[in-house]
């Protein structure tokens, strides 16, 4: 059956037309409310999308910075050793050899004081020299002997303030004999 | 009478020779014997990675001569014998030490060196070991314990 059915009675056709041609009465406030909610949702989605996009970018940038920092910047102990100087008066030990070996392995700039064998370059030979010096009994004996005889600095005596020793009785100093020679006879 | 004097003289001579024998006996007797054994040096870094160590070892009692040094058991210290002063082999005191730049470092008790020694005489030697240095990979000093294990 269609609208153009010639057998449809006109009253029925009018009634049907009236029923389906009905326009629902939607209040304007409801319409605005639905529209504003839809706009809010769309804005939230847009913000979330932006957040994900910018967040992933920022995370990638931070990760790249961390990787660069690990591979380019020196580690804490390496930078410490690069600045640290080897004390020539201190007895070296195996820890010094290990630190220098690690520093050479890392290819970092090292203070010139680590040129232990004084050959003008800092390399594996210096590591070996430090390791051998660390276990040398002779070096420790010399150091012990040095400890037994403290220097003037360790005793708190300044060279400029040190007085010449008095000549003992019966053993006149050279200056005294010279003075006697100068006296008129 | 002469026979009696000769016998007395002979007996005295034999007695004198007999008295002299014990003085020269140690060269060939048990007191002059020597034996070879080994002593293991163990270091326990107490859970920290052991990147460097240095130990002073001495035999305080007995006549002991160090005849050789062998490497440790952990892969980080098994590539070569530890550093030591060869002059120490003539005596009974030695300083040993080694380091490793490997990533894999021992964190538990490990043998760092084996000392081959010759013991002369019957006196039982007493060994002393003192830790001089122990550090982790960044050079930080770590508390470690050193132990001596004498071969049976």
Interface residues (C-beta under 8 A of the other chain):
Chain A: X75 X76 X77 X80 X81 X93 X94 X95 X97 X98 X99 X101 X102 X105 X131 X132 X134 X135 X136 X137 X138 X140
Chain B: X51 X52 X53 X54 X83 X84 X85 X87 X88 X91 X93 X94 X95 X96 X97 X98 X99 X100 X101 X132 X133 X135 X137 X138 X139 X141
